[in-house]
Amino acid sequence: DVQEEKLLIITTEINAKQKCLEMLENARKRSEIIRQRYEERIKLLSDRIHNAEDEKQVAVTKLNT
């Protein structure tokens, strides 16, 4: 019956689109995790740079006294 065939086609298309949406959502989640890790690493490195600069300043101050 034509109606059943149309329903089957529509159902198949919906299922395919749902699968695509799931894949996109998973990719978005992975991207978010990577972004968070990147930002954490940048913060860590920035903190280390600031600490090294502070230590350098302390050493320079000690040398000048």
C-alpha positions in Angstrom: 0.0 0.0 0.0 1.3 3.5 -0.9 0.6 5.0 2.5 2.6 2.3 4.2 5.5 2.9 1.8 5.4 6.6 2.4 5.3 6.0 6.2 8.3 3.7 5.9 10.3 6.2 3.9 9.4 9.0 6.4 10.3 6.8 9.3 13.6 5.8 7.7 14.4 9.5 7.0 13.6 10.4 10.6 15.8 7.6 12.0 18.7 8.7 9.7 18.3 12.4 10.9 18.2 11.3 14.5 21.4 9.4 14.0 23.0 12.5 12.5 21.8 14.6 15.4 23.3 12.1 17.9 26.6 12.1 16.0 26.6 15.9 16.0 25.9 16.1 19.7 28.7 13.6 20.4 31.1 15.6 18.3 30.0 18.8 20.1 30.6 17.1 23.5 34.1 16.0 22.4 34.9 19.5 21.2 33.7 20.9 24.5 35.9 18.5 26.4 38.9 19.4 24.2 38.3 23.1 24.7 38.1 22.7 28.5 41.3 20.7 28.6 43.0 23.3 26.3 41.8 26.2 28.6 43.0 24.4 31.7 46.4 23.8 30.1 46.7 27.4 29.1 45.8 28.5 32.6 48.4 26.1 34.1 51.1 27.3 31.8 50.2 31.0 32.4 50.4 30.4 36.1 53.8 28.7 35.7 55.0 31.7 33.7 53.9 34.1 36.3 55.5 32.1 39.1 58.8 32.0 37.1 58.6 35.7 36.6 58.0 36.3 40.3 60.9 34.0 41.2 63.1 35.9 38.7 62.1 39.2 40.2 62.9 38.0 43.8 66.3 36.7 42.6 67.1 40.0 40.8 66.1 41.9 43.9 68.4 39.8 46.1 71.3 40.3 43.7 70.8 44.1 43.8 70.9 44.3 47.6 
